[in-house]
Amino acid sequence: MQATIPHRRIKHRPIKALSKAVATRAKNPVAEEIFAFIAMRDLLLAEAEEETTEATLHRLWMANEFAERCLDPARPPYDSQMLPASEASRERQRCKTIKQRIATLRAALRPRAA
């Protein structure tokens, strides 16, 4: 009997649609970490579009919610530990777009009631 769930192998392939913010080098380590969360969210989006299941959609939803919370304006004294306003605004809009894409994928996943 296996004690843990075996690691699921994910096909690693180049993702064309990674957000522009990921390609940008951040000046502070906190911004780099936020970009890493955004990149993970984008990878989960690609995975969910390739293999749409309730589990992949749930992982994508959680990653998107986390990325969106990371983009909230920081309170003093943590003002310097956030993305520049223009990048944060663009990424918040992308979070909204991904929420709509999740809803579309979820609707296509569920069978229509007759």
PEBEL-V380198 format. One record per backbone hydrogen bond with DSSP energy under -0.5 kcal/mol. NH is the residue of the N-H (numbers start at 1). CO is the residue of the C=O. If there is no record, write none. Layout:
# PEBEL-V380198
nh & co
NH & CO
NH & CO
This chain:
# PEBEL-V380198
nh & co
13 & 11
16 & 14
18 & 15
22 & 19
23 & 19
24 & 20
32 & 28
33 & 29
34 & 30
35 & 31
36 & 32
37 & 33
38 & 34
39 & 35
40 & 36
41 & 37
42 & 38
43 & 39
44 & 40
45 & 41
46 & 42
47 & 43
48 & 44
49 & 45
50 & 46
51 & 47
53 & 51
57 & 53
58 & 54
59 & 55
60 & 56
61 & 57
62 & 58
63 & 59
64 & 60
65 & 61
66 & 62
67 & 63
68 & 64
69 & 65
70 & 66
71 & 67
71 & 68
72 & 69
78 & 75
81 & 78
82 & 80
88 & 84
89 & 85
90 & 86
91 & 87
92 & 88
93 & 89
94 & 90
95 & 91
96 & 92
97 & 93
98 & 94
99 & 95
100 & 96
101 & 97
102 & 98
103 & 99
104 & 100
105 & 101
106 & 102
107 & 103
108 & 104
109 & 105
110 & 106
